[in-house]
Amino acid sequence: MSQLLTGKTALILGVANRWSLAYAIAQAFTREGAQLILTYQGDRQKTTVEEIAADLKALKTLSCDVTKDDDIRKLTDELKSQGTVLNSVVHSIAFGDLSRPLAETSRPSFNQAMDISAYSLVAVAHATAPFMAGGGSILTLSYLGATRVVQNYNVMGVAKAALEASMRYLASDLGPSNIRVNAISAGAVKTVSARGVRDFSKMLEAAAHMSPLRRNTDPAEVADTAVFLASDLGRGVTGNILFVDAGMQIMGFSHA
């Protein structure tokens, strides 16, 4: 089987640990021949991400806190100083305080969720697009809670809705430069960040029972879809949300 990403360089933001979807994507990109650049947020993540980068034989790791404009500028400067050409960018960053229903969410908590989970895609796209002179792929990760009310997903559902809308507008803005922007709406996966959703284990059980494939989503399935979007096979796909959730998004009420 040919390596679909040979000769391509990918910047992946959000590989915080080995249980994240970003890590699964990084593994798949490495398998397909891509050269990786990984980012980390602050000293707390640095050692972990550097160890992961070594295992994946990544080109380098760079510090980037997407809530800080100075950090994003430094990322741009680092890429420019090393003459980097990017073919793919993976944005796998989200955070929100899910402890309260949306109706009880404070203004600071709302703004924080929108900044980290949605605006960061805009900022990252603006910073990295100049390094995609020949075109490329920008990918972000979403969830069904962007378009359906998912119990306990709260403010993150609103932030993911904004993320998906941002993805579409970016696809229109960057399309003339042959830069494609898409999202994968992944099914519920047992990641560290998912533990912040109350009763998440019940969500997994429900998805395995209700989804057409009668099982939960495998991170490797999300990663393989990311490979497709980053490769030349996905060259005609932009502004889309690809659901990789065992079919959960088509389901309505369960009679069980």
C-alpha positions in Angstrom: 0.0 0.0 0.0 1.4 3.4 -1.0 2.1 6.0 1.7 -0.5 8.7 1.0 1.4 11.5 2.8 4.9 10.9 1.6 6.7 14.2 1.0 4.1 16.2 3.0 4.7 18.1 6.2 1.9 18.4 8.8 1.6 20.7 11.8 -0.5 19.1 14.5 -1.9 21.2 17.5 -3.4 19.4 20.4 -1.3 16.2 21.0 -1.5 16.6 24.7 -1.2 12.8 25.5 -1.4 9.4 24.0 -5.2 9.1 24.4 -6.1 12.1 22.3 -7.6 12.0 18.8 -4.7 14.3 17.8 -2.2 11.5 18.8 -4.1 8.9 16.8 -4.0 11.3 13.8 -0.3 11.9 14.4 0.3 8.1 14.4 -1.6 7.7 11.1 0.2 10.6 9.5 3.5 9.0 10.4 2.4 5.7 9.1 1.6 7.3 5.8 5.0 9.0 5.5 4.3 12.6 6.7 6.8 14.6 8.5 5.4 16.1 11.7 5.7 19.3 13.7 3.9 19.1 17.1 3.0 21.9 19.4 2.6 22.0 23.1 1.0 24.4 25.6 3.5 25.5 28.2 6.0 23.6 30.3 3.4 21.3 31.8 2.9 19.6 28.4 6.4 20.0 27.0 8.0 16.8 28.3 5.1 14.6 27.3 4.8 16.1 23.8 8.6 15.9 23.3 8.5 12.2 24.2 5.7 11.6 21.8 7.5 13.5 19.1 10.6 11.3 19.6 8.6 8.2 19.3 6.9 9.4 16.1 10.3 10.8 14.7 8.7 14.2 14.4 10.8 17.0 12.9 10.3 19.3 15.9 8.1 20.5 18.7 7.1 24.1 19.1 5.5 26.0 22.0 2.1 27.5 21.2 -0.7 28.7 23.6 -3.5 29.5 21.1 -5.0 32.0 23.6 -2.0 34.2 23.3 -1.4 36.3 20.2 2.3 36.5 21.0 2.6 32.7 21.1 1.0 32.5 17.7 3.3 35.1 16.3 6.3 33.2 17.7 5.0 30.0 16.0 4.8 31.9 12.7 8.4 33.3 13.3 9.7 29.8 14.0 8.1 28.3 10.9 9.4 31.2 8.8 13.0 31.1 10.2 13.3 27.4 9.3 11.8 27.8 5.8 8.9 25.5 6.6 6.5 24.5 3.9 3.3 23.1 5.3 0.9 20.8 3.5 -1.5 20.1 6.4 -2.6 21.6 9.7 -4.6 19.7 12.3 -6.4 21.7 14.9 -7.5 19.5 17.8 -7.9 22.1 20.6 -11.0 22.7 22.7 -11.8 23.6 26.3 -14.9 24.7 28.2 -16.3 24.6 31.7 -19.0 22.0 31.4 -20.0 22.1 35.1 -23.2 24.2 34.5 -26.1 24.1 32.0 -25.7 26.7 29.3 -28.4 28.9 30.9 -26.1 29.2 34.0 -22.8 29.8 32.1 -21.0 33.0 33.0 -19.8 35.5 30.5 -16.1 34.7 31.2 -16.7 30.9 30.9 -18.6 31.5 27.6 -15.9 33.7 26.2 -13.2 31.2 27.2 -14.9 28.3 25.5 -15.4 30.3 22.3 -11.8 31.6 22.3 -10.1 28.3 22.9 -12.5 26.0 20.9 -13.5 28.2 18.0 -11.5 31.4 17.5 -8.3 29.5 17.8 -9.0 27.8 14.5 -9.3 31.3 12.8 -6.1 32.4 14.4 -4.2 29.2 13.5 -5.5 29.3 9.9 -4.4 32.9 9.5 -0.9 32.1 10.9 -0.3 29.0 8.9 -1.9 29.7 5.5 1.1 31.7 4.3 3.2 28.5 4.6 0.9 26.6 2.2 2.1 28.2 -0.9 1.1 25.3 -3.1 -2.2 24.7 -1.3 -3.0 22.3 1.5 -5.4 21.0 4.1 -6.6 22.5 7.4 -8.6 20.1 9.6 -10.5 20.6 12.8 -12.4 18.2 15.1 -16.0 18.6 16.1 -18.8 16.6 17.7 -22.5 16.0 17.2 -23.3 18.4 20.1 -22.7 21.2 17.6 -26.0 20.6 15.9 -27.9 18.5 18.4 -28.5 19.0 22.1 -26.3 16.5 23.9 -27.0 16.3 27.6 -24.2 17.7 29.7 -22.3 19.0 26.7 -23.5 22.5 27.6 -21.4 25.5 26.4 -19.1 23.2 24.4 -22.0 22.5 22.0 -22.3 26.2 21.3 -18.5 26.5 20.9 -18.4 23.6 18.5 -21.3 25.2 16.5 -19.2 28.3 16.1 -16.2 26.2 15.2 -18.1 24.5 12.4 -19.4 27.8 11.0 -15.8 29.2 11.2 -14.6 26.2 9.2 -17.0 27.0 6.4 -16.1 30.6 6.2 -12.4 29.8 6.3 -13.0 27.3 3.4 -14.5 30.1 1.4 -11.7 32.6 2.3 -8.8 30.3 1.7 -10.2 28.3 -1.3 -8.7 30.6 -3.9 -5.3 29.7 -2.5 -6.1 26.0 -2.9 -6.3 25.5 0.9 -9.1 23.2 1.9 -10.7 23.5 5.3 -12.8 20.7 6.8 -14.0 19.2 10.0 -14.4 15.6 11.3 -17.3 15.2 13.6 -16.0 12.2 15.7 -18.2 10.0 17.8 -17.8 9.8 21.5 -14.3 8.5 22.3 -12.8 7.8 25.7 -10.2 10.6 25.8 -8.8 12.6 28.8 -10.8 15.7 27.7 -14.0 13.7 27.4 -13.9 12.9 31.1 -15.1 16.5 31.7 -18.5 15.5 30.3 -20.7 14.3 33.1 -22.0 10.8 32.7 -19.7 10.3 29.7 -19.7 6.5 30.3 -23.5 6.5 29.8 -23.0 8.4 26.5 -20.6 5.6 25.3 -23.1 2.9 26.3 -25.9 4.7 24.5 -23.9 5.2 21.4 -22.9 1.5 21.3 -26.5 0.6 21.6 -28.1 3.1 19.3 -25.6 3.6 16.4 -26.2 1.7 13.2 -22.9 -0.1 13.6 -23.8 -1.0 17.2 -20.4 0.0 18.5 -18.4 3.0 19.6 -16.0 5.0 17.4 -12.4 3.8 17.1 -9.9 6.7 17.2 -8.1 4.9 14.3 -11.2 5.5 12.1 -11.0 9.2 12.8 -7.3 9.2 12.1 -7.7 7.4 8.7 -10.3 10.0 7.7 -7.9 12.7 8.6 -5.3 11.0 6.3 -7.9 11.1 3.5 -8.5 14.8 3.9 -4.8 15.6 4.1 -3.9 13.5 1.1 -4.5 14.1 -2.6 -7.5 11.8 -2.4 -9.3 14.6 -0.6 -8.3 17.3 -3.1 -11.9 18.1 -4.0 -13.3 18.2 -0.5 -13.6 21.5 1.4 -16.1 23.2 3.7 -17.4 19.8 4.8 -18.1 18.0 8.1 -17.3 14.3 7.8 -19.0 12.2 10.4 -17.0 9.4 11.8 -19.3 8.2 14.5 -20.5 4.7 13.6 -23.6 6.4 12.1 -24.8 7.9 15.3 -25.7 11.3 13.7 -28.6 9.8 11.7 -30.4 8.3 14.7 -33.5 9.8 16.3 -35.4 8.2 19.2 -34.6 4.7 20.4 -37.5 2.3 21.3 -35.3 0.1 23.4 
